[in-house]
């Protein structure tokens, strides 16, 4: 590497390991946190090793308790003679290097004291970020720039479809913007990948200008056939619940139509056997109770609405947005999610020998569809169903070109068996220790250094790693934002001002109102 491409910035101290570098920073040199630096490989000729700083710490031995510095400070003076003793120590993780065959290697030996640490030029650094790859194997999409540089950062959509991506970060850190801009930019690729987006809060309408089709989730809601789900929907409890489940199962075994009338007839048959309720009075009471629930809450049982075919809609549309914000029927939403995942997965498996179907399904609020055990109050039949479908899709569908992108602001609340299936990660700002632990323990990076990086990320900055990231090491990217999520149409302050303007005349004359808001 030519000399102009690097400049010395420090020297390695004692105590370095094969994956950790500690170095003293030279005077009049600026070393920054979360930036890349080079060292020469101690044992491999002409090999440059990439390191990244994660912490800086100044030292001055004169300011240690018991020395003269604190005594001078006590009198309001500065011990200027101690300034010459100050120095800055930088802590960095050693990421690895390319060997003579161009393969990425982890460092095998520790740097020695006095090894020089260099700051690379952007051109020298670019070689680490953009390795040589065969275009036939990837579908690269530029999503931003490496932090503090003009070096592009890519993700491979082909790898996401073959595996899965986990996207985590605090509220407003940039998760939804990441997906929106990924899809917007993907609209310019050839071939165009096909996306399905579970839009929980109605944030993705801006993608319509890129060819997205928005449909309410109710268009894909199947009828309820599971006996336990029917009982949940009717809100039955105890023996009445068990009685209804037995009646529905009996009808299903007989091949009979599941309707309110047939269910009631079958329940009467079961009651007459006298197994569940012994006395005639208790049987009549149970029958009347179940009949009330069927009449007042069971209209859905007789509905025969055929859901749209999800596979047909995916094939017709570059982006299909499933709008879950149209109502708050949690049970129906979970049932719909299961229907979509099951049908897409089954179709992809059926077409495995034809190679003519692939899609990426982006799921907002992943903890809502696959909650960690114990995080839900009571698991309904619908929730059990969609959780099982998420697990099966995550573990199988990637092999059939159906990839999941799971988004959440609380990784600790997402089922860990689903997180562990994601071989690519985009992590935005995270400050909660529990959420950081979920990333550390169940994704492939696994370095404690994440605790140093994640809390300090700015909005729309993400650390990315995994199979979908062409760089062989985690990289912090400044995400390029063309489109923003569609949030509320006005800030709360504006809404309150409008509420004030529509206050009744009597209220507007109230003494508590500011003078400029009272009626004249």
SESE-242451 format. One record per atom (N, C-alpha, C, CB): x, y, z; residue in one letter. Coordinates in steps of 0.05 Angstrom, whole numbers, plus 5000, padded with zeros to 4 digits. Glycine has a CB too. Layout:
BEGIN
XYZA...
END
This chain:
BEGIN
501749765000X500050005000X501850255000X498150005024X501150444982X502850684980X502650845005X501950844955X504850985011X505051145036X502951355038X507751265037X502251505015X500251715018X497451615026X499951854992X497051355025X494351245031X493951215061X493950985017X496051225077X495851195106X497651395120X496550905114X496951465144X498651635160X498651535189X497851935159X500951535203X501051435230X499351615249X503951425240X497951485267X496351635287X496851535316X493351605281X498251315319X498751215346X500450965347X496151155359X500950865371X502550625376X501050435394X505350695388X501250175388X499949965404X501249955431X500149695390X499549925452X500549885479X500649595486X498750035499X501849535509X501849255518X498949175526X503749225543X498548915525X495948805533X493948765510X494748985553X494848805485X493048755462X492648455459X494248875436X490448375447X489848095441X489248075411X487347995458X488647825402X488147785374X485647925364X487947485368X483848005382X481448145374X481048425387X479047975379X483048515402X482848765416X485448925414X482048725445X485249175406X487549345403X487249585421X487949435374X489349645437X489449885453X491850045444X489549815484X491450305438X493750455428X493650745439X493850455397X495950855441X496251135450X496151315425X498851185466X494651525427X494251705404X496451915404X491451845405X497651965381X499752165379X498752445384X501052145351X500552615393X499752895397X498953025370X502053055410X497053215372X496153365349X494853185327X498453525337X493952955335X492552775317X489752725328X494152505313X487752725310X485052665319X484252385311X483052865306X483552225331X482551955327X479651965337X484251745342X477751855321X474951865327X473751595333X473451995303X471751605350X470351355357X468651255334X468451405382X468450995330X466950865309X468150925281X464150965310X470750965280X472151005254X474150785251X473451285253X474950745226X476750515219X479650605217X475850395192X481350425225X484250475224X485650215216X485350575252X488250235209X489750005199X492049945218X490750055171X492849695220X495449615230X496549405211X495149485260X499149385211X500449185194X500348915208X503349265187X499848705193X499648435205X502448365215X498648225185X502748275240X505348205251X506647965238X505148155280X505047795226X506147545215X505747505186X505047315230X504047665173X503447625144X504447875129X500347585140X506247825111X507448045097X505448195079X509847945080X505648465079X504048635062X501048605067X504648585033X500248525091X497348495097X496548715117X496748215109X494548865110X493549075127X491148965142X492849325111X491049015168X488948925185X487149155192X490148795212X484549115190X482549325195X481649315224X480049285176X481649545237X480649565265X478649795266X483049615285X476949795286X475050005290X474950095320X472149915281X475250355324X475250455352X472450455363X476450735353X472250395388X469650405402X469650575427X468650125408X471950655436X472150825460X474750985461X471850655486X474551225471X476951395475X477051475504X476951645456X479551485515X479751555543X482251725548X479751305561X481951965559X484352135565X485552055592X483652435564X488152085595X489452025620X491352255627X491051755618X491552305653X493552495663X494352395691X492452785664X496752285694X497452175720X497552385742X500152035718X497852635735X497852845756X495152905767X499053105744X493052795754X490352845764X489252605779X488452915742X490952415786X490052185803X489952285832X492051945800X488052175847X487752245875X490452205890X485552085888X491252405905X493752395920X496052525906X494352105925X495752595880X497952735866X497453035869X498052645836X499253195856X499153485860X496853615844X501753605852X495953485823X493853605807X491253665823X493153425784X490153465837X487753525853X488253745874X486853275867X490753755886X491353955906X491254235893X494053905919X492354255868X492254515855X489354585848X493954505829X487754385839X485054435833X483454535857X483754195821X484154435880X482854515905X483054815909X483954365929X485354935901X485855215904X484955385880X488855265909X483555245862X482555385838X484655435817X481455645846X486855285818X488955315798X489155055782X491655375812X490455085759X491054845742X493954785743X490154895713X494554525746X497354445747X498454425718X497654165762X499254655708X500054675680X502454495674X500754955673X504154455694X506454285690X505653995684X508254295715X503153925692X502253645686X501153605659X500153575706X500653825644X499553795617X501353635599X499054075605X503953655603X505753505586X505453205590X508653585592X504253125612X503952835618X501352715607X504152785648X499652895597X497052795588X497352635562X495053025583X495652425559X495552275534X492752155531X497752055534X492152065507X489551945501X489951665492X488052105479X488351485503X488451205496X485851135480X488751025521X486250995458X483950905442X483750605444X484350985412X481250505446X480550225447X479150145421X478850155472X480149935408X479049855382X478749555381X480949955359X476749465366X476449175361X477849115334X473449085360X479248895333X480648805309X478748645292X483248645316X478048745268X476048615252X477048395234X474648825234X479448435222X480548225205X482048335181X478348035195X482748155162X484348245139X483848055116X487348255146X484648135092X484547965068X487347835064X483748135043X487247575061X489847435056X490647465027X489647135064X492847325020X493947354993X492047244971X496647214991X490147074979X488146974960X485547134960X487546684967X485547344975X483147514976X481047424995X482047544949X481647225012X479647125031X479847275057X480146825036X477547325069X477447475095X478347295118X474647585100X480147395134X481147235156X480947395182X484147155151X480547255204X480647375230X483647385238X478947225250X484247585255X487047615264X487747375282X487347885280X490147255277X490947015291X492747075315X492346825273X494047305314X496047375335X495447655345X498947355324X496547725368X496147985380X498248185369X496247975410X497448435365X499448635358X501548665380X498048915352X503848745372X506048785392X506149075400X508748705380X507149135425X507549405433X509249555413X508849425461X508649805408X509949985390X509249935361X512849965393X507449735355X506449715327X504949975320X504549465324X505350075296X504250325288X501250285280X505850455265X499550475288X496750485280X496550705259X494850525304X495250645236X495050835214X492150915209X496250715189X491751155200X489251245190X489251215160X488551545198X487451055148X487551005119X486151235104X486250735112X486851265079X485351435061X482751305054X487051505035X480951455044X478351335037X478651135015X476351555028X480451174997X480950984975X482050724986X482851104954X483850735005X484850495017X482650345032X487250555036X480950495046X478850375061X476750245043X477550575080X476350365020X474250275001X474749974993X474250444976X477249894992X477949624984X476749415004X480949584982X476549495029X475449315049X472349295047X476249405077X471149515038X468149525038X466949405013X467349815040X468349404991X467249314966X468949084955X466949544945X468548844966X470148614956X469148524929X469948374976X470748374915X469948274889X467848054892X472348174873X465548084878X463447874879X462347834852X461247954899X461247604847X460047544821X457247664820X460047234816X456747824800X454147954798X451847764795X454148154775X452347524784X450247334780X449147214807X451247104763X450747254828X449947134854X448447334872X452447034868X448347584864X447247784882X445447974868X449547944895X443848124883X442248344874X442748574894X439148274871X444848724888X445748924907X444149184906X448748994902X443649294929X442149544931X443749734950X439249494942X444449964940X445850164957X443850294976X447250374940X444350275002X442450385021X443550625037X441550165041X446050695032X447150925046X450250925043X446450915076X451451075061X454451105060X455551015087X455251395054X457950905086X459350835111X459751095127X462050695105X459251075153X459251315170X461851475166X458951225199X461451735161X463751915158X465251895132X465551865180X464251745113X465551715087X463551745064X467051435086X464651725040X462951715016X462951435004X463951914995X463751235020X463750955011X460950845013X465850795028X459950734990X457150624991X457050375007X456250574963X454750335020X454150095035X451849955021X453350155065X452149695015X450149545000X448849335018X451449414975X446449255010X445249005020X444448834996X442849065039X444548584999X443948394978X441148284982X446048164976X439248374965X436548284968X436247984962X434748444949X437947884945X437847594939X438447434964X439947534917X440347534981X440947395006X438647415027X443547505018X437247645027X434947675045X432847475038X433847965045X432347435011X430347245003X431046965009X429847274973X433646905010X434646635016X434846595047X437246585003X435046815061X435146795090X433146985102X438046855101X433747125123X431947315135X433547545147X430047185156X432247775151X433648005163X432048095188X433848235143X433548155209X432348255234X433048555236X433348095259X431048725238X431449015240X430449105267X429949165217X432249215283X431549295311X432349585315X432849115332X431049715334X431749985341X429550125356X432450145316X430350325371X428450475387X426450625369X429850675406X424150705380X422250855366X423451105354X419850935384X422851165329X423851395314X426851385308X423251645331X428051155309X430851135303X431351095273X432150915318X429151015258X429450985229X428750715217X432151055222X427450545232X426850275221X425050275197X425650095244X422750415201X420750425179X421850565155X418150555188X423350785160X424650935138X426550755123X426151185148X427950585137X429850395124X428350215104X431250215146X426050105112X424549935094X423350085071X422349785110X422150325077X420950485056X423050555035X419750735068X425350635043X427350715024X428650475010X429550885037X428850255023X429750015010X427849934987X429949775030X425249944993X423249874972X423250084950X420449844984X423350344957X423350554937X425750524918X423450834950X428050464929X430450434912X430350174896X433050444929X429149974908X428949714894X427149734869X427849504913X425349934869X423649974846X425250034820X421650194851X427750124824X429450194801X431249964792X431050444807X431149744808X432849514801X431649354779X433349344826X433249204765X432349004745X433848744750X432649104716X432548524757X429648504760X428648644786X428748214760X426148724786X425048834811X424248614830X422549024804X425148624855X424248424874X421448484883X426148424899X420048284891X417248314900X417148314931X415348094889X415648514942X415448544971X412548524980X416548814979X412248425004X409648435019X410348575045X408348155024X408748785052X409248935077X406848915095X409949225070X407248825119X405248825140X405349105153X405648595162X403449285145X403549565154X401649585178X402649755131X402749595202X401149595226X399849865231X402849515250X401250085224X400250355231X399650525207X402250495249X399450415184X398750575160X400950775153X396250715165X403450685154X405750865149X406950855121X407950805169X406050665105X407450605080X406050705055X407950315078X404050875058X402550965034X404251125014X400251145043X406451235023X408151385005X409351214983X410451525020X409350944988X410450764968X408550724944X411050494980X406150834945X404350804923X405450934898X401550924930X407051154901X408151284878X410351114865X409351554886X411250904878X413250724866X411950464856X415350654887X409250464856X407850234845X406750044865X409750084828X406750124891X405649944911X402549944910X406650034939X401449714917X398549694919X397849654949X397449454902X395949814959X395149794987X392449664989X395150085000X392249465005X389749325009X389249285039X389649044995X386849325049X386249275077X386648975083X383449365085X387548915107X388148635113X385648465112X389348615141X383248595115X380748445115X380248305089X378448635122X381548395067X381248255041X382447975042X382548425019X384147925061X385547675063X384747515088X388547715062X382747605102X381947465127X380347215121X380347665145X381346985129X379746745124X377646705145X381646495123X375746525139X373746455159X375046305181X371546295147X373746295204X374846155227X373945865226X374046285254X375845685226X375245395225X376345255249X376345265200X378245365262X379445235286X377445245309X382145365294X376745025321X374745025343X375545205367X374344745354X378145195374X379045365396X378845665389X381945295404X379345735364X379146005355X376246105355X380346045327X374445925347X371645995348X370746055377X369845775336X371645885396X371045925424X372246185435X372045685441X374646245426X375946495434X374346735424X378846515424X373546725399X372046945387X369346985401X371546895357X368146765410X365546785424X365946865453X364046525423X368446855463X369146925490X367946735511X368347215497X367746485503X366746275521X368946185540X365646035506X368146105564X370046015584X368945745597X370446225606X370845615610X370145385626X368945155610X368245455647X366845015622X365644785610X364144855584X363844645629X363045095583X361645175559X363545195536X360145445564X365945295541X367945305520X368645025510X370545455530X369144845528X369844565521X367544435506X370544405546X365144495514X362744385500X362544475472X360144455516X363044735467X362944835440X365144725423X363045145440X367544705434X369844595419X369244305410X372444605435X368044145429X367443865422X365343855400X366343715447X363344035401X361244045380X362444105353X359144245388X364144305351X365344385326X367044165315X366944645328X368644035332X370343815323X368743585312X372143725345X366443535326X364743315317X363543375289X362543275337X362743625285X361743695259X363843675237X360643985259X366343755244X368543735224X369043445218X371043865235X369043265237X369542985232X367342865215X369742835259X364942965217X362742865201X362642985174X360042915216X364243195170X364143335144X361843515141X364243135121X360543595163X358143765163X358944055162X356343705187X357144225153X357544515151X357744625180X355344645136X359744805183X360044945209X358245195208X363045015215X356045175221X354145405223X353145425251X351845385203X351945655258X350945685286X348745485291X349845975290X346945435272X344745245276X345844965281X342845245253X347744885264X348844615267X350344575293X350744545243X351844785301X353344775326X351344735350X355045035330X349144885349X347244865371X345944595372X345045085368X345244485348X344144215347X346044005358X343344135318X348544035351X350643835360X351043865390X353243885345X350944105401X351244145430X348944015444X351344445437X346444035434X344143905446X344543595447X341543965431X345643485425X346143205424X348143115446X347243115397X350343285449X352343225469X351143245497X354743405466X349543455502X348343495529X346543265536X346843755529X345043155517X343142945522X344442685533X341442875498X347042665527X348542435537X349042445567X351142395522X348842695578X349042725607X351842695618X347242535620X353842725601X356642685610X357742945622X358442595587X357243175609X358343425617X356643545640X358443625594X354043555636X352143665656X350243435663X350643915646X349943375688X348443145697X345343195697X349243055725X344543425707X341643475711X340543625686X341143645736X337943585682X336643715660X336744015663X333643615658X336444115687X336544405691X339244525684X335844465721X341344395692X344044495685X344544475655X346244345701X343444275642X343744245613X342344475598X342743975603X339944535607X338444755595X339745025599X335544765606X340845065623X342245315629X344745345611X343045325659X346245135608X348545145591X347845195562X350244885593X345645065553X344745105525X343845385520X342544905519X342345505539X341445775536X343745965536X339445855560X345745915553X348146095554X349746085528X350046005576X350145845517X351645825492X350045945469X352345535486X347445895469X345746015448X345846315448X342845925452X346046445472X346246735473X348846825460X346046835503X351046695466X353546775455X353546735424X355846615467X352346515415X352246465386X350646675372X351146185381X348346755384X346546945372X347747225372X343946945386X349047305394X350047575396X352847625387X349747665425X354547415387X357347455379X358247265358X359047415404X356447095347X357246885329X356546925300X356146635337X355947175291X355247225263X357547145245X354547515259X360047165254X362347095237X362346805229X364947155252X360946635244X360946345238X359546285212X359646185261X357446445206X355846395182X356846555158X352946465188X358846725162X359846885140X361446705121X361647115150X361046745096X362446575076X364046745056X360446395061X365646925066X367247095049X369846965042X367747375063X370346935016X372846795007X375047005006X372346664979X377246965020X379447165019X380847174992X381547105041X382047404986X383547424961X385847224962X384647714958X386747144939X389046964937X391547124939X388946804910X393047084960X395347254966X397547214945X396547184994X397946974935X399946914915X399447064889X400246614910X396947064881X396247214856X396847504859X393247174850X396147624883X396647904887X399647974888X395347994913X401247794899X404147834900X405247834871X405547614917X404347644855X405347624828X404647874811X404247374814X402247994816X401348214801X402648484809X398348244803X403648494834X404548754845X407448734854X402748834868X408948944847X411648974856X411848984887X413049224843X410049154898X409849174927X406849144935X411049444938X406348964954X403648934964X403649014993X402648644960X402249225000X402049325028X399449225040X402249625029X399749065061X397448965076X396949155099X397848665086X394749315097X394249525117X392749405141X392549755104X394149375163X392949275188X391849495205X395049105203X392049745196X391149965213X388150025209X392750215207X386749875193X383949945187X382049895210X382949795163X382849715228X381249665253X383049545274X378849485247X381949485297X383549385320X382749105328X383249575344X381748945308X380948675314X383448495314X378948565292X384648465338X387248325340X387048035331X388248335369X384847905339X384547625331X384447595301X382047515344X382947765287X382747745258X385447815245X380547935248X386848005256X389448075245X391447845247X390648315259X391447705270X393247485273X392547255255X393347395302X389947205252X388946995234X389747055205X385846965237X389547305198X390247395170X393247355165X389447685165X394847435185X397747405182X398447105178X399247515206X397146935193X397746645190X396846555162X396146485211X394546645152X393646565126X395646645104X390946695120X396746895106X398646985086X401246835087X399147285091X402346805111X404846655114X404646365105X405846665143X402446235113X402145955106X401845915076X399745835121X400246085064X399746045035X402246115018X397446215026X403646325026X406046395011X408146175014X407246665020X408446085039X410445875044X409845615028X410645815074X407345535029X406545285015X406945314985X403545225021X406145544974X406445574945X409345574937X405145844936X411045714953X413945714946X415145434947X415445894966X414245274965X415244994967X414244834943X414244864993X411844884934X410744744911X412244814886X407744804908X413245064884X414545154860X417645124861X413845434854X418644984880X421544974885X423044864861X422144794909X421744694845X423144574822X422844744796X422144294816X421344964798X420845134775X422445394776X417845194772X423145484800X424645734802X423245984792X427245704788X420645994796X419146224784X417646384805X417146114764X418446354831X417046514852X419046584874X414646354863X418946834882X420646924904X419347184915X423646964896X419547234941X418647494952X419947534979X415547494954X419747784988X420747865014X418347975030X423048075013X417847875054X415647955070X416648115094X413947715080X416048375095X416848555116X414648575137X417648835105X415348505162X413348495183X413948695205X413148205195X412448905206X412649105228X411748985254X411149365221X412849075276X412048985303X412048685305X409249095310X414448565301X414648275300X413848155327X417548195294X414148295349X413448195375X410348155377X414348375397X408848275360X406048255359X405147995347X404748495344X406747885328X406047635315X407647395326X406447655285X409947445338X411547235349X412647325376X413847155330X410947355397X411947445423X413547235437X409547525440X415547325452X417147145468X415347015489X419547295482X415946775496X414346625516X414246785542X415446345521X411846825552X411546965578X410947255575X413946925594X411247365550X410847655547X407847715541X412547765524X406247515535X403447555530X401847485555X402447385506X399547615559X397947565582X396647285580X395747785586X395247235558X394046975553X394146925524X391046965564X395246705516X395646645488X393146525476X398046455484X391846665457X389446575444X390146365423X387846805432X388046235412X388546045391X389646185366X385945905384X388746435360X389746575337X392646645341X388146835332X393346735365X396146805370X397946555369X396446935397X397046335380X398546085378X399046005348X397145855393X396946045332X397145975304X399046145289X394445995291X398946405292X400846575277X403646545287X399946875279X404046495313X406746445324X407946195311X406646425355X406345985310X407245735298X407945775268X405245515301X406345935255X406845995227X409346155223X404446145214X409846345241X412346505239X414746335243X412346725261X414646145263X416845965268X417445795244X416345795293X415245685232X415645505209X416645655185X412945365203X415645895181X416546045158X419446135161X414746295154X420146215185X422946295189X424846065186X423246415217X424045825194X425845595193X425945465166X425045395214X423845495149X423645345124X423645525099X421245185124X422245745100X421645895075X424146005061X419746115081X426246075076X428546185064X429746005043X430646245085X429545745047X430545555027X428945545002X430645275039X426645685002X424945684978X424445974968X422245554984X426446144974X426446424965X424146594976X426346424935X423346545000X421446715014X422846815039X418746575021X423747075039X425247185061X423447365078X427547335051X424047365104X422647535123X424447765131X421647375148X423348005134X424648225148X422948295172X424948475129X424048235195X422548275220X423448525234X422948025239X421548705239X422148965251X420948975279X421049195234X422549095298X421549125325X423149345339X421648865341X421849485359X423349665376X424149525402X421749915382X423149285406X423749135431X424548845424X421349135450X427048805417X428048535410X427548335433X430948545403X427748435458X427348255481X424648125481X427848405507X422648245468X419948135468X419347955444X417948365469X421247925426X420847755402X421847475408X422247875377X420347275398X421046995402X423946945393X419046815388X425546845411X428446815404X428946605383X429946745430X427246405381X427646205360X427246325332X425845975364X425746545330X425346685305X427746875299X422646845305X428647015320X430947195316X433347035307X431647335343X433746795319X436146645312X436146535284X436346405332X433846545270X433746455242X434546675223X430946355235X434846915233X435547145216X438547165213X434347415227X439547125189X442447125185X443547395176X443246915164X441847605176X442747875171X441248055191X442147965141X442648275199X441648455219X442148745211X442848395247X440148915216X440449205214X439549315241X438849325190X441449405257X440749495284X441049795286X442449345305X438849935292X438950215297X439450265327X436350355287X439050515336X439750585363X438150415383X439250885368X439650295402X438450135423X439850195450X438649825417X438250265470X439450335496X438750135518X438650615504X436549995515X435749795535X437649565536X432949705529X438549495560X440349265564X439149005555X441249245592X436548965561X435248715553X435048685523X432348705565X434548905509X434448895480X437148855468X433249155469X439248975479X441948925470X442748635474X443949105484X441948515497X442548235503X441248055481X441448155531X438848115473X437447955453X439047955427X434648055448X440148185419X441848205395X444448055399X442348495388X445648085422X448247955427X448047655427X449348055454X445947555439X445747265444X444547105421X444147215468X442947235405X441447085385X442047165356X438547115390X444047335351X444847395324X447847315321X444447695316X448847325297X451547205291X453847385299X451747135263X453347645304X455647815311X456747745338X454748115311X455047765358X455747655385X458047795399X456547385382X458848035391X461048175404X459948365425X462848325385X461248365449X460448545470X460748845461X462048495495X462348885440X462749155431X460149295422X464749165408X458149135416X455549255408X454549445429X453549025403X455049385454X454149555476X455449835474X454749435503X457749855462X459050115458X457950255434X462050075455X457150105413X456250235388X453350315389X456750055365X451550135397X448750175392X447450415406X447249935401X448150475431X446850705444X447450975431X447550725473X449750995417X450651255407X449951305377X453551275410X448451115365X447751155337X445751385334X446550895326X446051545314X444251765308X441751665294X445651995292X439751835291X437451755275X438351685247X435351985274X437151475236X437651375209X440551285206X437151595189X441751195228X444351055227X443850775237X446451195244X445050575223X444750305231X447350155229X442550165214X447649965247X449949775244X448849525230X451149705272X450149445208X449249225192X451349005191X448549315164X450348755192X452148535189X450648285180X453748475215X452048085170X450747835162X451047775133X447847845169X449647575123X450047475096X449047675075X448547215092X447147845082X446148035062X447848285060X443348125070X449948305076X451748535076X454448435063X452248655105X455148545039X457548445025X460148475041X457748574999X460348675058X462748705074X462848475095X462848975088X465148365100X465348135118X465448215148X467847975112X464948465154X465048565181X462648755185X467748705188X461748785209X459548975214X460349255207X458648965244X458449405194X459049675185X456749855194X459349675154X457450095202X455450295209X454850465185X456450485233X452350465177X451550615153X449750845160X450050425133X450251065146X448451295146X446351245124X449951575143X443951185132X441851105112X440951345096X439450975126X440951325070X439951535053X436851525052X441051505024X435651745060X432751755063X431551925041X431951875090X429951795023X428451935002X425551985010X428651784976X424451785024X421651795032X421451745062X419951585017X419551865075X419151825104X416451685109X419152095118X416251545132X413751415139X411551625142X414051255165X409151545135X406851725138X405751705166X404551655117X406551895183X405551905210X403052075212X407852015230X402352175236X400052345239X400452595221X399752435268X398152705211X398252925192X399053185205X395552955178X399053195231X399853445245X401153375272X397353625250X402753565281X403953535308X401753565329X406153735313X402253455353X400253475374X399553765380X401253345400X401553945379X401054225385X399054345366X403654395384X399254275340X397354375320X394554265325X398254305292X394454015333X391853895338X390554025362X392153595344X392054085383X390954225406X389954505400X393054235429X391454635382X390554905374X387854895360X392655035355X387554695343X384954655329X382754595349X385154445308X383454435369X381454365390X380654615405X382554155409X382554795410X381955045424X380055215407X384555195430X380455215381X378855385364X376055295362X380055395336X375555035367X372854935365X371454915393X372854655353X372755025413X371555025440X368955195440X373555135461X367055115455X364455255456X364855545466X362455115474X363055735458X363256015467X363356045497X360956175456X361755875511X361755885541X364555825552X359655705552X365755615541X368355535551X370455745543X369155265540X370055875520X372056065511X372056315528X371556145482X369856365543X369756595560X370756535589X366856705562X371556275592X372456195619X374956345627X372955895620X375256425652X377556575662X380256425658X377256645691X380056165657X382556005655X383856025628X382055725662X382456105607X383556125581X385456365578X381456135559X387656345563X389256575557X387656795544X391756495540X388457045548X386957275538X386557255508X388357525545X388657165493X388457175464X386556955453X391157135452X385656775471X383756565462X380956625471X384656295472X380556815489X377856875499X376257035478X377857025525X373556995479X371857165462X372057455470X368957065463X371957625451X372057915457X369457995471X372358085432X
END
